[in-house]
C-alpha cells in the first residue's frame, strides 16, 4: 500500500522519465541485437521483457533492465558455436533458471564487496564511453551500431579512431538536428524553463519531436537530406500476424547438448555480475539512497531471462545506461521502468513507421547530456583530494572501461583496490610508538585487529631490530584474528629473546579467536 501511494505521488515525474528511457532504449535494443549477430527484433523483445516482467518482480526502484552491451560478444560467439539462434535461446532459458538459484542461494551479497571508488569509476567510465560513442552518431556517422560500448568496435575501429573516420562522412542534416536538440536539452535545464509552463513538456521528448519534423523537412533539401541508415530502424510488420511471427521458440531438442549448458552458465554469471554492478551504481545515484534487495534482483533477472528466451529475446540484465537515463530524467519509482517497457511494446506494434522517422542524432544529443552528467568532472578533483587510496582505483576503473569494456575495467579497478588494501595491511600490522624505544621504558607493540600471513616479513623485521636488553610487551588485546605463521614468529622470538637479554610479556593472546563482533554491538544497547 505504501509503495502504491509512493507511485501515485511521483506519477508526474515517472511518466516523462519513462518516455525518455523508452526513446533511449529502442535504438540501444536494436544496436545491441545487431552487434550480437541476432535478429533485430530479439533486442526489442528483451527490452519489453526487461521493462515489464523484470520490473514487476524486482525490488529496484530506479533500475532499468534490457539487453546489455556487455553480453554482445558472448552472444555473438555463442550463436556461432551453437549453430542456431533457437539453440541459443534454450541457453538463455537455462541461464535464467541458474540465476534464480543464485538468488535463492543469496549470491546477491557479492554486490556489496565492490568499493565505492570503483563504483564511482564505473559511473564516470560509462559516462565517458557514452559521450565518446555518441559523437559520431551526433554528426551522422553511424557505421558502428548503437550499444557497441567496447573499445574495439564491431566495425574494426576503436572508440578514438572512430572520431577521426567520422570527419570523412559527416551528414549535415544530422549535425543540425544534434545542435537544435542540444539547445533544447540544455535550455530545459535552465531556471527560465523550469519555472515556466514549458516544464510540463519533457525536453528530450520535444528534442525528438523536433528531430522528426526536421528529418521530414530535410527530405526536400539535398544537402541536409538524412537517409535511412541514420534513423531508427525497427522491423515493420504488415499485420498483427506478421508481428507475432517475429517471436521465436527455443529448440528444446538440444537439451542433451552439453555446449548449451556451458553457454548458459557463462550468460548466468556475466549477466548476474553486470546486474549487481548496475544495482550498486544505480543505488548510489538514487537521490533517496534506497537500497535494492540484490537476491530478489537476481531472481527477477532469472525470471526475465526465462521469459525472454522462451519468446525469442536476448539475455537481459539491469543496465546502467538506461538506469542513469531514468534517474537523470527525474524517475522516482518502478513505474517509470515498467512504463518504458509498455511503451516499447505498444509503439513497435502500432507506430513502428513513426519510430523509424527518429534521427539517431536526436537520441545522440540526449545521450551526450546524460554522459556528461555521469562523468561529473568535479568528482575527479574531489576524489584526488581524499587521497591516492581512493583516487587510484577510481581512475584505473575509468581508464579500464574506456580502453577495454565494462567488466574488464571493473576488474582492473578491483585489482588495484585489493592491492592497495594488501599493501596497507602489509605496512600496518601493528602500532608502535617510536618515542617508547628507550632502554629505560618497555617497548609496547599493539597488534592490529587482523594480522595475516602477509604481515610476516614486516613483523619479523621489526622484532629482529629490537635492541638487546629491552623489555618488550606484545599486546594482542584488540586483535580479532592472527595467522598461525605470525604466532610462530612471535613464539620463535620469545625462545631466542633470552640470549639477547630481552624480556617479553604477552597480553591478550589467550583471547585470540574468541572475539565476537556481536559482543561489541550488544554493549552499545
N, C-alpha and C positions, 0 to 999 in steps of 0.2 A: 504493500500500500504506500509506503514511504517513497519507494522508487518511482511508482506511478505518479505521485504528486510532484516529485522532482522533475520527471519528464515533462509534465504539463507546464511547470514553472519555466522551463528552458525551451519551450516549443519555438519561440521566436528566434532563438539562437541556433537551434538544431536544424531547422528546415533549410535556412540559407546555407549552412555548413554542408548539409547533405548534398546540395546541388553542386557546390564546389568540388567536393570529394568525388561525386559522380563524373563531373567534367574531367577531372584529373585521372580518374580510374579507367575510363573507357580506352583512351589511347595506350595507357600502360598495359592493360589486359591484352590488347591486340599486339602490342610490340613485344611483350614477353612471350606470347604464343609464337610469334614469328621467329624470335631469337631461339626458341626451344625446338623449332622444327616440327611444331604441332599444328593442327588445324586452327585457323584464327578464332573460330567460334569456341574452341576449348578454353581460351583465355577469358572470353565473356562469361562462359558458364562458371568458371572459377570465381569471377568477380561477383556474380549473382549469389553463389553459394556462400562465399565469404561474408557478403553483406547481410544476407537473410538468415541462413542456417547457423553459421558460427556465432554471429552477434546475439542470436536468440538464446544461445546456451552459455556464452562467455560471461564472465563477471567483469570484463574490462569496459569501462565507461567511455573511453575515447579511442580505443584500438580499432583499426580497420583491417580486415583480412581479405586476402585475394591471392592471385598468382604472384610469386616472388621472383624478382630478377636473380637472386642468389641461387635459385634452383635451375635456371635456364640451361646451363651447361650440363648439369646432371640429367635433366630431362632429355636434352638432345642426344647425349650418349646412350641413355637408357633405351630410347625408342629405336636407335640404330642397332643396339645389341640384341634387343628382344625381337626385332624384325617386324613388329606390327604395333600400331597405336593402341589397338584393342587389348593387346597383351600388356602394354604399359599401364593401361587403365586398371587392370587387375592388380598390378603392383601398388598403385595409388590406394586402392581399397584396402589392401593388406597393411599398407603403411598407416592408414587411419586406425585400423584395429590396434596396431602396435602403439600408436600414440595414446589411445585410450588406456592401455595397460600402463604406460608410463605415468599417466595422470593418476591412475588408481594406486600405483606404487609410490606416489608423491615425489616423482623425479623433478617436479617444478621448482624444488628448492635450489636447484643448480643456478637458477637465475639470480639468486641473492649473492652469489660469490663473485660477481663482476664489480670491480671497483668503480666508484663514482667518476674518477678521472677518465677511465676507459669508456664509460657510457657517454660522458660529455664529448670525448674524442670521436665516438661513433656518430653522434648527432652532428658535430661540426664537419666530419668527413663526408657524411651523407649529404649535408648541405652543399659542400664544395662540389661533390660529384653531380648533384642535381644542377647546380649553377653552370658548371663547365659543359655538361652534356646537353643542356638546353640552348646554349649559344648557337650551335649550328642550326638547330630547328628554328631558332628565332630569326635567322636570315634566310630560311628556306632551303637549307642543305639537309635533306632528310635521308641520306644514304644509310645511316645507322638507325635501326628501329628504336622507337621509344621503349624504355625498360631495359636497354642494354647498359648496365652500370659498371661493367668490368673495364679495366684499363685497356686490355687488349680486346678490341671490339670484333663483332662478327663480320664486319666489312673489311677486316685486315688492318685497319688503322688503330691508333691509340687515342686516348682522351685528348692528348695535346696535338698530335698530328692532324686530328680532325679539324682543329681550329685553323690550321693552315690550308687544308684542302677545301674548306668551306668558302674561302675567298675566291675560288675559281668558279663557283656555281651559286652565286647569290641570286635569290629571287626577290626582286624589288617590291613586289606586292606583299610578300611575307614580311619584309623589313618594315614597310609602312604599317601593317597590321600590328606588328610587335610594338612599335613605338606608340601607336594610339592606345593599345592595350595597357602598356606600362604607364602612360599618362593617366589613364582611368584608375588603374590599381593604386598608384602612388597617391593620386588625389583623394581616393576613398579612405586613405589612412589619415588625412589631414583634418583638423578640427572643423574647418568651414564646411566640410561634407558631413562629418559625424554629428554635427549639431544642427543639421537641416533635415528636411523631409526626404532628401535623396538617400539617406542612410537606410531607408526601407528597401532599396534595391541593392542586392549584393554586387559589389564591384566586379568580382570575377564573372558573374552571370552577364552583366552589362558588357564586359570586355568581349566575351564570346559572342554575344548577340551582335555587337558592332562588327566583330570579325566576320561573321556570316554575311552581314549586309555588304561589307566592303568586298568580300570574296565574290559575291554575285555581281556587284557593280564593276569589279575589275575585269569581268569577262569581256567587256566591250572596250577595254584599254589594253592593247597588246603588250606594252612594256610592263604592265602591272598584273597581267593575267596569271592566275595561280592554277596550275594543273593538278590532277587528281592525286599524284604522289605526295603532294604537300597538304593533303586533307586527311581527316579521319576516314578510315576505310572499314566500316562494319559490313560483314556479309549481308546482303539483302535477299530475303526470301520472298517469292512471288505470292505465297499463300501461307495460311497457318500450318497446313500440311507440310509444306517445304520447310517452314521454320522448325517444326518438331523433328523433321528428318535430320536436322543438324546435330541432334543428340545421339550419342553412341554408347552402346553397352560394352562392358569389359568381356574379354574372352575367358570364361571360366574353364574351358577345356585345357588351359595352360596351368592349372593348379599344381600339376606334378612337375612343372618346370622350375628347377632349383634357382635358376638365374632370376626368376621373378622375385623370389624372397630376398635375394641379395640386393636387388634394386629397391625393394620395399623397405628393407632395413636402412639403407642409405638415405632414402627420402625421409623416413620417420625421424632419424637422428638429426639430419641437417635442418629439416623443417621445424622440428621442436626447438633446436638451438636458435634458429633465426627468430622464432616466435618469442622465446624467453628474452632474447636481446631486445626485441622491439617492445616487449612489455615493460622492461626496465626503463627504456628510453622514453616511452610514452608516459609512464607514471611520473618521470622526472619533469616532463613538460606540462603535466596536468596542473592548471592553476590552483585546483583544490587539493592537490597532493594525495589523491586517493590511491589505494594500493590494490592492484589486481591479484586475485587468487590464482596463482600460477598453475596449480594442479588442475583446477577447473578449466583453465585456459587450454591445457594440453588435451583434456577430454573434448572440449569444444572443437579444437582443431582436428582431432581424430574423427569426430562425427562428420565434420565438414569434408574431410578427405574421403571418407567412405561415400558420402553423397555425391561429391564431385566426380570421383572415379566411376561411380555407378551410372552417371548420365553423360560422361564424355568430357569432363573438365580436367584442367591441370591441377597439380597439388596446390593447396592453399596454406598460407601461413599468415600470421599477423605481420603487416608490412609498415615500415617506419615512414615511407614517403607519404602514403595516403593517410596514415595516422597523424603525422605532423600537419598535413594539409587540413585535416579535420580540426585540430587544435588551433592552428593559426587563423582559421576561418570562423572561430567562435563556437565550435561544437562543445556541448557540455554534458550530454548523456549518450547512452547507447542508441537512442533514437536516430541520431544523425547517420551512424554507420549502417543501421538497419534500412533507413530510407534510401541511402545511396544504392543499396542492392536492389530495392524495389524499383528505383528509377532506371537502373540498367536494364532490368527485366522488361519493364513497360516500354521503354524507348526503343530497344532493339526489336521488339515485337511490332510496335505501332509506327514509329517515325524514324526508321534507320536511315532513310534518304536525307532527312533533315540533319541528323548527326553527321552524315558524310559531307555536309557543307562546312563543318567546323574546320578552320585552318589550324594546322599544328602550331603555327606561330602564335596564335592566341593562347593556346594552352602552354606554350613555352614561356610566355610572359608571366602567366600565373605561377609556374614552377620556378622561374627566376626569382620572383619575390619571396616565395616560400624558402628556396635555397638560401637566399641572403639572410633571412631571419634565423635559419638554423645555424648558419656559420657564426653569427653573433661575434663580430670582430673584437668587442670589448673583453670577451671571455679569455682570449689569448693573454692579454695583459694581466687580468685578474689571477689566472692560474700561475703565471710566471712569478707574480709577487708572493704567492703562497709557498713557493719553494720548488726545487727541481724534482722532489719526490712525487709531486702531483703533475708537474708540467711535462716531465719526460714521457710517462705512459700516455698522456693526453696527445702530445704531438706525434709520437710514434704511431698511435692508433689512427690519427688523421692522415698521416702520410701513407700508412699501410693501406687504408681504404682507398685513397685516391690512386695509388700506383698498383694495387692488386685488385682486391674485391673486399666485400664486407667481412666475411668470415676470416680471411687471412689477416686483414687489418686488425680485427678484434684480437686474433691470436697473437699477433706481434705486440699489441699493447698489453695484453695479459702477461706475456713472457717478460716484458720489461718491468711490469709491476711486480711480478713474482721475484725476479732477480733483485729488484730493489729491496723487497722485504727480506729476502735471504741475506743480502749484504748488510742491512741494518741489524738483522738478527745475529749475524756473524760478528759484527763490531761491538754489540752491546749485550753480552750475555750476563753482565753483572754491573754493579755500581761500585766504583772505587774512588774515594776522595783522595787526591794526591797530597793534600795537606796533612793527612794522617800518616804518611810514610815517614815516620820518625822513630828512631831507635827506642825512645822512651815511651812511645804510645803503641798500643796494639793496632795492627793493621786489620780493618774490617772490610770484608768482601761480601757485599749483598748480592746474592744471586737473583737474576731476573725471574719473572713468573714462569717462563718456559725456556728451558735450556736444552737445545738439540745437539745431535752429533756434529752439526756444522760449527758449533762453538768449541769443539775440542782443541783446535790449534790455538785459538785466542786464549783460552783458559790455561792451557799448558804453558804457553809463552809467558803469561803473567806470573804463574806460580814459580817458574824457573828463575824469574828476575827478582824475586823477593830476596832482600839482603839477608845474610846469615845473622842469627841471633835475634830475629824479630819474633814478636808474638802475633799470631795470625788468628783471626776469628772469621770463619766462613759461615755466613748467615743465610739459611735457606728457609726462613720463616715465611717469606712471601712467595715461595716457589710452589707452583702447581704441578709441574712435571719436569723431570730431569732425565736425560738419556743415560742408560747404563754405562755407556762408554765414558761419559763425563764423570760419573760416580767412580768409575775405575781409576781415572786420572787423579781424582782427589784422594782416593784411598792409597794409591801408589805414592803420592806426595807425602801423605801422613806417615807412611812407613819409612821414608827416607829423610824426613824432616829432622829427626833427632841427630843425624850425622852432621847437620848444618846448624845445630843448636837453635832450631826453630820450634817454638811451642805452638801447637794447633788446637783450637777449640772449634767444635761444630755445633751449630744451633739449628733446630727445626728439621733436621734430616729424618727424624722418626715420623714426621707427619707427611712427608712427600708421598704423593699418590692417593692421599686420603682427602684431598681438598675437593669440596663440592660447591660450585658457584651458587647453588640454591641456598646454602647457609648464609652467604652474604646478603642475598636477596631477602631472605626471611628476616634478617636483623633490621632491615630498613622499615619494617612494618610492625 
